[in-house]
């Protein structure tokens, strides 16, 4: 039984859902507020089940072609003292695979495969949703109306549709500023060998991803509002690392002046239910675990696969399908949001004492302990991987 499905938000979660649901024969329309899609975006690590699902979609070759090399990561103190140096190959032994790619690069892979097969409307948002019984009418920002059997809301962390129609949900301020992006520049760093600096109330990552390009990401504990932060983001970036090496300070200055930088405050979405009638939350709109979980993109892809899985089982009963999706996702959401909180406490310590304790324990950690810290928290069990619920 084919359904009319509207997906509001054409990000990674929305496009993955569109591909899966259109393959089931449903009539899928994607709307997005952007005027067009670009390949720009900060660096992400797609891991484990996220990579597996992309392979199931037949997009592994495209994903690998758009990825960046990753061989080693060195965790450092600000004076360049090594805390741990970890091989990505060894770290990923327990999580199948990991692919380093820009968010825009992953999005581009999905979009290029999907365009021409699914109706995608740019510069379009939801103005109003009216539901009566099993009929839902959606008024779009251009004044047009359409009927939908299901509205999937995948508009991202600051979804206005979620705020309007899921009034029990709320966004939790993580009090952490994220700055990330890329800088085109010749550099002396070995490609694929990354640096991560652990410090009080901040963390800085430097990723040489090509001979002429460096990706930079940093997290800074900050309680200010995002509008004020964006106005002084370059100043904040440089002042936060003013006591680092001349080489690092120079790199951050050039990044602030010449790089393509994304700035935002991180938050988590707490939604008691991902379902409201014929509306369902997907991806960061419903359960953003923040970048500190290490699994934001993978969880978006997994959620899309889970929702499409349950719809394929009961296409005649979307209510049951969405409820099963909600039951499956809630404990997984709690797991990854909890992991992000733990990572924030460990990798962005709140004071010198906590920093010293973490550095000492991380430096002396055995291979088994490193596995527990780095990979155990991001693994799903077999029932979850196979979308089974009790």
C-alpha positions in Angstrom: 0.0 0.0 0.0 1.8 3.1 -1.3 1.7 6.3 0.8 2.2 9.9 0.2 5.2 10.9 2.4 6.5 14.4 3.0 10.0 14.8 4.4 10.7 18.3 5.8 14.5 18.7 5.9 16.8 17.3 3.2 19.9 16.7 5.4 21.5 13.3 5.9 18.6 11.8 7.8 16.0 13.2 5.4 17.8 12.1 2.2 18.5 8.6 3.6 14.8 8.2 4.5 13.8 9.5 1.1 16.0 6.9 -0.6 14.7 4.0 1.5 11.1 4.9 1.3 11.1 5.7 -2.4 12.7 2.3 -3.0 9.6 0.8 -1.3 7.4 2.5 -3.9 6.0 5.3 -1.7 5.5 8.8 -3.2 8.1 10.9 -1.5 8.5 14.6 -1.5 11.4 16.4 0.2 11.4 20.0 1.1 14.3 22.1 2.4 14.7 25.7 3.4 18.1 26.0 1.5 18.2 27.5 -1.9 20.5 24.7 -3.0 22.8 22.1 -1.5 26.5 22.5 -1.3 29.4 20.2 -0.5 30.6 22.5 2.3 30.6 21.2 5.8 32.6 20.2 8.9 34.4 16.9 9.3 32.5 13.9 10.7 33.5 10.3 11.3 30.9 7.9 10.0 31.2 4.7 12.0 30.0 1.2 12.4 26.3 0.7 11.6 26.2 4.0 9.7 28.8 2.7 7.2 27.0 -0.6 7.0 23.7 1.0 6.0 25.4 3.2 3.4 26.9 0.0 2.0 23.4 -1.6 1.9 22.3 1.4 -0.1 24.9 0.6 -2.7 26.8 3.9 -2.1 30.1 2.5 -0.6 32.3 3.3 -3.6 31.0 6.9 -3.7 31.5 7.2 0.1 35.1 6.0 -0.1 35.8 8.3 -3.0 34.6 11.4 -1.0 36.4 10.4 2.2 39.6 11.6 3.7 42.5 9.4 4.9 42.8 8.6 8.6 45.7 6.6 10.1 46.6 7.9 13.5 45.2 10.2 16.2 47.4 11.7 18.9 45.8 13.1 22.0 48.0 15.9 23.4 48.4 18.3 26.2 48.7 21.9 25.1 52.5 21.8 25.5 52.5 19.0 22.9 53.1 16.2 25.5 51.6 13.0 24.1 48.8 11.5 26.2 47.9 8.6 23.8 48.6 7.8 20.1 46.1 5.5 18.6 45.9 3.7 15.3 42.5 4.1 13.6 42.9 0.6 12.2 43.3 -0.8 15.7 40.6 1.4 17.2 38.1 0.3 14.6 38.7 -3.4 15.1 35.6 -3.6 17.3 33.3 -1.3 15.3 33.5 -2.7 11.8 34.6 0.4 9.9 35.1 4.1 10.2 35.0 6.6 7.3 36.2 10.2 7.8 34.3 12.6 5.5 32.9 16.1 5.6 29.2 16.3 6.4 28.7 18.1 3.1 30.6 15.3 1.3 28.3 12.6 2.8 25.3 14.7 2.0 26.4 15.1 -1.6 26.8 11.4 -2.0 23.2 10.9 -0.9 21.8 13.8 -3.0 23.6 12.9 -6.2 22.2 9.4 -6.0 18.7 10.6 -5.2 18.1 13.6 -7.4 15.9 12.9 -10.3 14.2 10.0 -8.5 12.5 12.0 -5.7 10.8 15.4 -5.9 13.0 17.8 -4.0 11.7 21.4 -3.4 14.2 24.0 -2.3 13.4 27.3 -0.5 10.3 25.6 0.9 9.2 25.0 4.5 6.1 24.0 6.4 3.7 26.8 7.3 0.9 24.7 8.9 -0.1 21.1 9.5 -3.8 20.2 9.9 -4.8 16.6 10.8 -8.2 15.1 10.9 -8.5 11.3 11.4 -6.1 9.7 9.0 -5.8 12.8 6.7 -3.1 15.3 7.1 -3.0 18.5 5.0 0.3 20.5 4.9 0.4 24.1 3.9 3.8 25.0 2.5 5.6 28.4 2.6 4.7 29.2 -1.0 1.0 28.9 -0.1 0.5 25.5 -1.8 -1.2 22.6 0.0 -0.6 18.9 -0.2 -2.0 15.8 1.5 0.3 13.5 3.3 -0.2 10.1 4.9 3.0 10.8 6.9 5.1 13.9 7.7 8.7 13.2 8.6 10.3 16.1 10.3 14.1 16.1 9.9 14.8 19.8 10.0 17.8 19.6 12.4 18.5 20.6 15.9 16.5 23.9 15.8 13.5 22.5 14.1 10.6 25.1 14.1 8.1 22.4 13.2 9.1 20.3 16.2 8.8 23.3 18.5 5.3 24.0 17.2 3.8 20.5 17.1 5.9 18.5 19.7 5.3 20.8 22.7 6.5 18.2 25.2 10.0 18.2 23.6 12.7 20.7 24.5 16.2 21.5 23.5 18.9 21.1 26.2 21.7 23.6 26.0 24.9 21.7 26.1 26.8 24.9 27.0 29.4 24.0 24.5 30.4 26.1 21.5 31.4 24.2 18.3 33.7 25.7 15.7 34.6 23.6 12.7 35.6 23.9 9.1 38.4 23.7 6.5 41.3 25.8 5.5 43.0 25.6 2.1 46.7 26.0 2.7 50.0 24.3 2.2 51.2 22.7 5.4 53.9 20.5 6.9 51.6 18.1 8.7 51.5 14.4 7.6 48.1 13.7 6.0 46.0 11.3 7.9 47.8 11.8 11.2 45.6 14.0 13.5 46.1 16.0 16.6 43.6 16.4 19.4 44.5 18.7 22.3 42.7 18.2 25.6 42.5 21.2 27.9 40.4 22.8 30.6 37.0 23.7 29.2 38.1 23.2 25.6 39.3 20.7 23.0 41.0 21.4 19.7 41.4 18.9 16.8 43.6 19.5 13.7 43.0 17.1 10.8 45.4 17.3 7.8 43.2 15.7 5.1 45.2 16.6 2.0 48.5 18.2 1.2 46.8 21.5 0.7 43.9 21.3 3.1 43.4 21.1 6.9 40.2 20.5 8.8 39.9 22.1 12.2 37.4 21.5 14.9 37.2 22.8 18.4 34.8 22.7 21.4 34.8 25.5 24.0 32.6 25.4 27.1 30.5 28.6 26.8 27.2 29.8 28.3 26.6 32.8 26.1 23.9 33.1 23.4 24.7 32.0 19.9 24.0 35.4 18.2 26.6 37.1 20.4 29.1 34.3 19.9 28.9 34.4 16.2 29.7 38.1 16.1 33.0 37.5 17.9 33.7 33.9 16.9 37.2 34.7 15.4 38.3 36.6 18.5 37.0 33.9 20.8 38.8 31.2 18.8 42.1 32.9 19.0 41.9 34.0 22.6 40.9 30.5 23.8 44.2 29.1 22.5 46.4 32.1 23.0 48.8 30.2 25.2 49.4 27.4 22.6 52.4 27.1 20.3 53.1 29.8 17.7 52.5 27.2 15.0 49.0 26.4 16.3 48.1 30.0 17.0 49.2 31.0 13.4 47.1 28.1 12.0 44.0 29.2 13.9 44.5 32.9 12.9 44.6 31.9 9.2 41.6 29.6 9.8 39.6 32.5 11.3 40.6 34.9 8.5 40.6 32.7 5.4 38.9 29.4 6.2 35.3 28.2 5.8 34.1 28.1 9.4 30.8 26.8 10.9 29.9 28.1 14.3 27.1 26.9 16.5 26.2 26.0 20.1 25.6 22.4 20.7 22.3 21.1 22.1 20.4 17.9 22.7 16.8 17.3 21.8 14.8 15.6 24.5 11.5 14.3 23.1 9.4 12.0 25.3 7.8 10.7 22.0 9.1 10.9 18.5 5.5 10.6 17.2 2.5 12.9 17.2 -0.3 11.6 15.1 0.9 11.5 11.5 4.1 13.4 12.3 7.4 11.7 13.3 10.7 13.2 14.3 13.9 12.0 12.6 17.6 12.7 13.0 18.8 15.7 14.9 15.3 17.2 15.0 14.3 14.3 17.3 17.3 13.1 19.1 20.5 15.1 18.4 23.2 13.5 20.5 25.7 16.3 19.6 29.0 15.9 17.9 30.6 14.8 21.1 28.8 11.4 20.9 30.9 10.6 17.8 27.8 9.0 16.2 25.5 11.9 15.2 25.6 11.1 11.4 25.5 7.3 12.0 22.5 7.7 14.3 20.6 9.8 11.7 21.2 7.1 9.1 20.2 4.4 11.5 17.0 6.2 12.5 16.0 6.6 8.8 16.7 2.9 8.2 14.7 1.9 11.4 11.7 4.0 10.4 11.7 2.7 6.8 12.0 -0.9 8.2 8.9 -0.6 10.3 7.0 1.1 7.5 7.9 -1.8 5.2 6.5 -4.2 7.7 3.1 -2.5 8.1 2.7 0.0 5.2 -1.1 -0.2 5.8 -0.6 0.9 9.4 1.7 3.8 9.7 0.7 4.5 13.3 2.0 1.1 14.4 5.1 1.6 12.3 5.9 4.9 13.8 5.2 3.7 17.4 7.5 0.8 16.9 10.2 3.1 15.6 9.8 5.3 18.7 10.0 2.2 21.0 13.2 1.1 19.3 14.9 4.5 19.3 14.3 5.8 22.8 16.8 3.6 24.7 19.3 4.1 21.8 18.9 7.8 22.1 19.5 7.7 25.8 22.6 5.6 25.3 24.3 8.0 22.8 23.2 11.2 24.6 24.7 9.7 27.8 27.9 8.9 25.9 28.1 12.5 24.7 27.7 13.8 28.3 30.4 11.4 29.4 32.7 12.5 26.6 32.1 16.2 27.4 33.1 15.5 31.1 36.2 13.6 30.1 37.6 15.3 27.0 36.5 18.8 28.0 37.3 18.7 31.7 35.9 21.6 33.8 39.0 22.3 35.9 42.7 21.6 36.2 42.1 18.8 38.7 39.8 16.9 36.4 42.1 17.5 33.5 45.1 16.0 35.4 43.0 13.0 36.5 41.8 12.3 33.0 45.3 12.8 31.4 46.9 10.4 34.0 44.2 7.7 33.5 44.1 8.1 29.7 47.9 8.0 29.4 48.2 4.8 31.4 45.2 3.1 29.8 45.7 -0.4 28.4 44.4 -1.5 25.0 41.4 -3.1 26.8 40.7 0.1 28.7 41.1 2.2 25.5 38.5 0.0 23.8 36.1 0.5 26.7 36.6 4.3 26.5 36.7 4.8 22.7 34.5 2.1 21.1 32.3 0.2 23.6 29.9 3.1 24.1 29.1 3.4 20.4 28.2 -0.2 19.7 24.6 -1.4 19.3 23.5 -4.9 20.2 22.3 -7.5 17.7 18.7 -6.9 18.4 19.1 -3.2 17.8 21.1 -3.8 14.6 18.2 -6.0 13.4 15.5 -3.5 14.5 13.9 -6.0 17.0 11.9 -4.6 19.9 10.5 -6.4 22.9 
